[in-house]
Amino acid sequence: MVLTAAERSKRYRDRLKLNANKYQELKEKDRQRKIRKQASMTKQEKEQYRENHRNAQERHQKKVKTTVMNGMPPK
């Protein structure tokens, strides 16, 4: 059976979580990558990032609210 990219990624993350040290290392590496990225952003890029993030949060909250109102349990 051929796996999709999403399935392969999920399996990789599941295997990674079994090794606590490696998982923590990966999380720290990603955290440092994000810090470097944000430090190199211009003021305009930071504002655009914040605006996009704010919009994504609003969309998610609306989605959760509608699923709860429809009686569907959240995933």
TIVEX-528524 format. One record per atom (N, C-alpha, C): residue number from 1; residue in one letter; chain; x, y, z. Coordinates in nm, 3 decimals. Layout:
residues N
NUM	a	A	X	Y	Z .
...
//
This chain:
residues 75
1	m	A	0.084	-0.118	0.000 .
1	m	A	0.000	0.000	0.000 .
1	m	A	0.089	0.125	0.000 .
2	v	A	0.057	0.217	-0.084 .
2	v	A	0.132	0.340	-0.095 .
2	v	A	0.074	0.443	0.002 .
3	l	A	0.161	0.506	0.078 .
3	l	A	0.117	0.606	0.175 .
3	l	A	0.120	0.745	0.115 .
4	t	A	0.028	0.828	0.159 .
4	t	A	0.030	0.967	0.116 .
4	t	A	0.137	1.040	0.197 .
5	a	A	0.168	1.161	0.155 .
5	a	A	0.268	1.240	0.227 .
5	a	A	0.221	1.268	0.369 .
6	a	A	0.093	1.294	0.387 .
6	a	A	0.040	1.321	0.520 .
6	a	A	0.053	1.199	0.611 .
7	e	A	0.027	1.081	0.556 .
7	e	A	0.039	0.959	0.636 .
7	e	A	0.184	0.932	0.674 .
8	r	A	0.276	0.953	0.579 .
8	r	A	0.418	0.934	0.610 .
8	r	A	0.463	1.032	0.717 .
9	s	A	0.418	1.157	0.708 .
9	s	A	0.456	1.257	0.807 .
9	s	A	0.403	1.220	0.945 .
10	k	A	0.279	1.173	0.949 .
10	k	A	0.220	1.135	1.077 .
10	k	A	0.296	1.018	1.140 .
11	r	A	0.331	0.920	1.059 .
11	r	A	0.407	0.807	1.111 .
11	r	A	0.544	0.852	1.163 .
12	y	A	0.607	0.942	1.090 .
12	y	A	0.737	0.995	1.132 .
12	y	A	0.724	1.065	1.267 .
13	r	A	0.624	1.150	1.281 .
13	r	A	0.605	1.222	1.407 .
13	r	A	0.574	1.126	1.522 .
14	d	A	0.494	1.024	1.494 .
14	d	A	0.463	0.924	1.598 .
14	d	A	0.587	0.849	1.643 .
15	r	A	0.671	0.808	1.547 .
15	r	A	0.797	0.739	1.582 .
15	r	A	0.889	0.831	1.659 .
16	l	A	0.893	0.956	1.620 .
16	l	A	0.981	1.053	1.684 .
16	l	A	0.940	1.074	1.830 .
17	k	A	0.811	1.073	1.857 .
17	k	A	0.763	1.095	1.994 .
17	k	A	0.800	0.980	2.087 .
18	l	A	0.828	0.864	2.030 .
18	l	A	0.870	0.750	2.113 .
18	l	A	1.008	0.772	2.172 .
19	n	A	1.092	0.849	2.104 .
19	n	A	1.226	0.881	2.152 .
19	n	A	1.222	1.022	2.210 .
20	a	A	1.206	1.034	2.342 .
20	a	A	1.184	1.163	2.406 .
20	a	A	1.298	1.262	2.383 .
21	n	A	1.422	1.215	2.390 .
21	n	A	1.536	1.305	2.371 .
21	n	A	1.539	1.364	2.231 .
22	k	A	1.521	1.279	2.132 .
22	k	A	1.524	1.326	1.995 .
22	k	A	1.408	1.421	1.967 .
23	y	A	1.292	1.391	2.026 .
23	y	A	1.174	1.476	2.007 .
23	y	A	1.199	1.615	2.067 .
24	q	A	1.256	1.620	2.188 .
24	q	A	1.287	1.748	2.251 .
24	q	A	1.391	1.826	2.170 .
25	e	A	1.490	1.754	2.116 .
25	e	A	1.592	1.817	2.032 .
25	e	A	1.529	1.883	1.910 .
26	l	A	1.439	1.809	1.847 .
26	l	A	1.373	1.861	1.727 .
26	l	A	1.288	1.984	1.759 .
27	k	A	1.217	1.979	1.872 .
27	k	A	1.136	2.094	1.912 .
27	k	A	1.223	2.217	1.939 .
28	e	A	1.336	2.197	2.006 .
28	e	A	1.426	2.309	2.034 .
28	e	A	1.485	2.366	1.906 .
29	k	A	1.521	2.278	1.814 .
29	k	A	1.576	2.322	1.685 .
29	k	A	1.473	2.405	1.609 .
30	d	A	1.349	2.361	1.610 .
30	d	A	1.242	2.434	1.542 .
30	d	A	1.217	2.569	1.610 .
31	r	A	1.221	2.570	1.742 .
31	r	A	1.202	2.694	1.819 .
31	r	A	1.308	2.797	1.782 .
32	q	A	1.434	2.751	1.773 .
32	q	A	1.543	2.841	1.737 .
32	q	A	1.529	2.892	1.593 .
33	r	A	1.483	2.804	1.504 .
33	r	A	1.462	2.843	1.364 .
33	r	A	1.358	2.955	1.356 .
34	k	A	1.249	2.941	1.432 .
34	k	A	1.144	3.043	1.430 .
34	k	A	1.191	3.174	1.491 .
35	i	A	1.274	3.167	1.595 .
35	i	A	1.328	3.289	1.656 .
35	i	A	1.416	3.363	1.557 .
36	r	A	1.503	3.288	1.487 .
36	r	A	1.589	3.351	1.386 .
36	r	A	1.507	3.413	1.273 .
37	k	A	1.404	3.343	1.231 .
37	k	A	1.320	3.394	1.121 .
37	k	A	1.252	3.524	1.162 .
38	q	A	1.197	3.527	1.283 .
38	q	A	1.126	3.646	1.327 .
38	q	A	1.223	3.762	1.349 .
39	a	A	1.344	3.734	1.393 .
39	a	A	1.443	3.839	1.415 .
39	a	A	1.486	3.903	1.283 .
40	s	A	1.483	3.826	1.175 .
40	s	A	1.527	3.879	1.046 .
40	s	A	1.414	3.948	0.968 .
41	m	A	1.291	3.944	1.021 .
41	m	A	1.179	4.007	0.952 .
41	m	A	1.185	4.159	0.964 .
42	t	A	1.139	4.223	0.860 .
42	t	A	1.127	4.368	0.866 .
42	t	A	1.000	4.403	0.943 .
43	k	A	0.984	4.528	0.978 .
43	k	A	0.867	4.570	1.053 .
43	k	A	0.739	4.541	0.974 .
44	q	A	0.746	4.566	0.844 .
44	q	A	0.629	4.543	0.758 .
44	q	A	0.594	4.393	0.752 .
45	e	A	0.696	4.308	0.744 .
45	e	A	0.672	4.164	0.741 .
45	e	A	0.612	4.115	0.872 .
46	k	A	0.658	4.170	0.984 .
46	k	A	0.603	4.131	1.114 .
46	k	A	0.456	4.169	1.124 .
47	e	A	0.421	4.289	1.077 .
47	e	A	0.282	4.333	1.082 .
47	e	A	0.195	4.242	0.995 .
48	q	A	0.245	4.205	0.877 .
48	q	A	0.171	4.117	0.787 .
48	q	A	0.153	3.980	0.851 .
49	y	A	0.257	3.928	0.915 .
49	y	A	0.250	3.799	0.983 .
49	y	A	0.146	3.802	1.094 .
50	r	A	0.147	3.907	1.174 .
50	r	A	0.051	3.919	1.285 .
50	r	A	-0.092	3.927	1.233 .
51	e	A	-0.112	4.001	1.123 .
51	e	A	-0.245	4.014	1.065 .
51	e	A	-0.295	3.878	1.014 .
52	n	A	-0.209	3.806	0.945 .
52	n	A	-0.247	3.673	0.895 .
52	n	A	-0.279	3.578	1.010 .
53	h	A	-0.199	3.584	1.115 .
53	h	A	-0.220	3.498	1.232 .
53	h	A	-0.352	3.531	1.300 .
54	r	A	-0.380	3.658	1.314 .
54	r	A	-0.505	3.703	1.376 .
54	r	A	-0.625	3.652	1.295 .
55	n	A	-0.617	3.664	1.163 .
55	n	A	-0.727	3.617	1.078 .
55	n	A	-0.745	3.466	1.090 .
56	a	A	-0.635	3.392	1.096 .
56	a	A	-0.643	3.247	1.109 .
56	a	A	-0.708	3.208	1.241 .
57	q	A	-0.675	3.280	1.348 .
57	q	A	-0.736	3.252	1.478 .
57	q	A	-0.886	3.277	1.474 .
58	e	A	-0.927	3.386	1.411 .
58	e	A	-1.069	3.417	1.401 .
58	e	A	-1.143	3.309	1.323 .
59	r	A	-1.086	3.266	1.210 .
59	r	A	-1.149	3.161	1.130 .
59	r	A	-1.164	3.032	1.211 .
60	h	A	-1.059	2.998	1.286 .
60	h	A	-1.064	2.876	1.367 .
60	h	A	-1.171	2.886	1.475 .
61	q	A	-1.179	2.999	1.543 .
61	q	A	-1.278	3.016	1.649 .
61	q	A	-1.420	3.009	1.593 .
62	k	A	-1.443	3.066	1.475 .
62	k	A	-1.575	3.057	1.412 .
62	k	A	-1.608	2.913	1.378 .
63	k	A	-1.509	2.841	1.328 .
63	k	A	-1.530	2.701	1.291 .
63	k	A	-1.565	2.618	1.414 .
64	v	A	-1.493	2.638	1.523 .
64	v	A	-1.519	2.564	1.646 .
64	v	A	-1.657	2.598	1.699 .
65	k	A	-1.691	2.725	1.694 .
65	k	A	-1.822	2.769	1.745 .
65	k	A	-1.935	2.706	1.665 .
66	t	A	-1.921	2.700	1.533 .
66	t	A	-2.028	2.642	1.451 .
66	t	A	-2.039	2.492	1.474 .
67	t	A	-1.929	2.421	1.494 .
67	t	A	-1.937	2.278	1.517 .
67	t	A	-2.002	2.249	1.653 .
68	v	A	-1.973	2.330	1.752 .
68	v	A	-2.033	2.312	1.884 .
68	v	A	-2.182	2.342	1.877 .
69	m	A	-2.219	2.446	1.804 .
69	m	A	-2.361	2.483	1.791 .
69	m	A	-2.439	2.376	1.716 .
70	n	A	-2.375	2.308	1.622 .
70	n	A	-2.442	2.202	1.545 .
70	n	A	-2.446	2.071	1.622 .
71	g	A	-2.388	2.067	1.739 .
71	g	A	-2.389	1.946	1.820 .
71	g	A	-2.283	1.846	1.782 .
72	m	A	-2.193	1.885	1.695 .
72	m	A	-2.086	1.794	1.654 .
72	m	A	-1.968	1.812	1.750 .
73	p	A	-1.913	1.703	1.799 .
73	p	A	-1.795	1.717	1.887 .
73	p	A	-1.675	1.762	1.805 .
74	p	A	-1.590	1.846	1.863 .
74	p	A	-1.470	1.889	1.791 .
74	p	A	-1.377	1.772	1.766 .
75	k	A	-1.299	1.779	1.660 .
75	k	A	-1.208	1.669	1.625 .
75	k	A	-1.091	1.666	1.720 .
//
